[in-house]
Amino acid sequence: MKTFLEYIAANDNKPPTVIDKIANDNKKPKKKIEEISPPGWKGTTEAMKKHKDITNPWALAYWMRNKGYKSHKNPDSTDK
């Protein structure tokens, strides 16, 4: 990343704009989010990942658990 003085020298003595600052922020590496299933729901979450219609199996698994649903899969995705 350039220093402020290097930036001004390279851009005809114009200070950086908000758009330049946003563009530089997007270059930072993104943090990887851990995929954590609800306790006892790992097999169900793994089975959900195979369905193309389910975009976020972890959120769906937590929602189902909070609604009172029970997991019907073992941790290795086989039926109980």
Secondary structure by P-SEA (a helix, b strand, c coil): cccaaaaaaacccccccaaaaaaaaaacbbbbbbbccccccaaaaaaaaaccccccaaaaaaaaaaaccccccccccccc
